[in-house]
Amino acid sequence: MKRNVSPAAFSRRVVIAAYEAEMNVVIHAFRGVFRAWIFPQRIHIEVDDEGPGIPDLELAFQEGYSTAPPHIREMGFGAGYGLSNMRKCSDRLEIDTRVGEGTKVIMDFFLNPDS
C-alpha cells in the first residue's frame, strides 16, 4: 500500500501508534518503558511493560474488542482500537506477549516505505 509520505502524514501515523501503545501500558500494565529511536528515514519504537499480557492476541486485534475496565471506558478510553490502529499506522509491528508477565511492542515507521 502506497502511503502519503508528507511530513505531517508521517508524524500523524507515528503519534497515533505511539499514543495507542502508551495508553495500553497506562490502562493495563503495572509499569512500562517507552523507547524511541529517530533516524533520518525511519522511527523505531519499543514499548515493554510488566502486566497481565494478552491472552488472545488475534482476538485483541479485532476492532472494538476491549479488556479495559469500566472506569477506563467511562473516561472515554479503552474502545478496542489500540492494536488495530498500531497495525494500520506502522510499517512493521511485532508483539511478544506472555500472560502473567507482560508485553513488548516493536514498531517501525519508514518515511519512504516504497523506496
C-alpha positions as semicolon CSV with decimal commas, in nm:
position;residue;x (nm);y (nm);z (nm)
1;M;0,000;0,000;0,000
2;K;0,146;0,334;-0,102
3;R;0,124;0,588;0,179
4;N;0,119;0,963;0,172
5;V;0,470;1,044;0,287
6;S;0,431;1,410;0,368
7;P;0,600;1,502;0,697
8;A;0,260;1,576;0,854
9;A;0,111;1,241;0,749
10;F;0,423;1,057;0,867
11;S;0,416;1,235;1,204
12;R;0,046;1,161;1,245
13;R;0,099;0,785;1,191
14;V;0,383;0,774;1,445
15;V;0,195;0,977;1,707
16;I;-0,127;0,773;1,676
17;A;0,054;0,440;1,710
18;A;0,273;0,566;1,996
19;Y;-0,031;0,702;2,180
20;E;-0,214;0,370;2,147
21;A;0,088;0,179;2,282
22;E;0,128;0,425;2,571
23;M;-0,240;0,403;2,662
24;N;-0,224;0,024;2,671
25;V;0,056;0,049;2,927
26;V;-0,132;0,307;3,134
27;I;-0,459;0,110;3,124
28;H;-0,334;-0,247;3,163
29;A;0,021;-0,268;3,298
30;F;0,186;-0,222;3,636
31;R;0,482;-0,041;3,478
32;G;0,633;0,013;3,136
33;V;0,919;0,162;2,939
34;F;0,881;0,354;2,612
35;R;1,186;0,394;2,388
36;A;1,212;0,571;2,054
37;W;1,499;0,589;1,807
38;I;1,478;0,860;1,545
39;F;1,673;0,818;1,222
40;P;1,667;1,032;0,906
41;Q;1,436;0,791;0,717
42;R;1,260;0,598;0,993
43;I;1,145;0,591;1,354
44;H;1,176;0,279;1,568
45;I;0,965;0,243;1,884
46;E;0,977;-0,026;2,152
47;V;0,735;-0,045;2,443
48;D;0,796;-0,301;2,718
49;D;0,554;-0,350;3,001
50;E;0,509;-0,563;3,308
51;G;0,145;-0,656;3,317
52;P;-0,115;-0,921;3,251
53;G;-0,009;-0,992;2,892
54;I;-0,257;-1,056;2,613
55;P;-0,425;-1,397;2,639
56;D;-0,563;-1,400;2,282
57;L;-0,368;-1,172;2,051
58;E;-0,583;-1,248;1,746
59;L;-0,898;-1,151;1,937
60;A;-0,728;-0,838;2,072
61;F;-0,669;-0,718;1,714
62;Q;-1,042;-0,723;1,640
63;E;-1,169;-0,366;1,626
64;G;-1,399;-0,294;1,916
65;Y;-1,271;-0,575;2,139
66;S;-1,152;-0,438;2,471
67;T;-1,047;-0,566;2,811
68;A;-1,035;-0,217;2,960
69;P;-1,218;-0,194;3,292
70;P;-1,543;0,005;3,317
71;H;-1,384;0,304;3,495
72;I;-1,144;0,347;3,200
73;R;-1,426;0,322;2,945
74;E;-1,630;0,578;3,141
75;M;-1,344;0,824;3,083
76;G;-1,368;0,764;2,706
77;F;-1,072;0,527;2,669
78;G;-1,050;0,154;2,602
79;A;-1,268;0,148;2,291
80;G;-1,083;-0,152;2,149
81;Y;-0,898;0,005;1,856
82;G;-0,548;0,028;2,003
83;L;-0,380;-0,272;1,842
84;S;-0,560;-0,231;1,510
85;N;-0,457;0,136;1,499
86;M;-0,096;0,038;1,571
87;R;-0,110;-0,212;1,285
88;K;-0,268;0,039;1,043
89;C;-0,027;0,319;1,126
90;S;0,305;0,132;1,146
91;D;0,504;-0,017;0,860
92;R;0,620;-0,304;1,081
93;L;0,458;-0,427;1,402
94;E;0,582;-0,707;1,623
95;I;0,420;-0,807;1,952
96;D;0,563;-1,053;2,201
97;T;0,325;-1,117;2,489
98;R;0,333;-1,357;2,782
99;V;0,030;-1,399;3,003
100;G;0,112;-1,301;3,359
101;E;0,442;-1,136;3,260
102;G;0,387;-0,856;3,011
103;T;0,406;-0,743;2,653
104;K;0,670;-0,600;2,422
105;V;0,561;-0,398;2,119
106;I;0,805;-0,308;1,842
107;M;0,701;-0,067;1,567
108;D;0,887;0,079;1,271
109;F;0,776;0,373;1,061
110;F;0,950;0,445;0,731
111;L;0,936;0,792;0,577
112;N;0,950;0,637;0,229
113;P;0,831;0,276;0,273
114;D;0,823;0,206;-0,102
115;S;1,181;0,309;-0,173
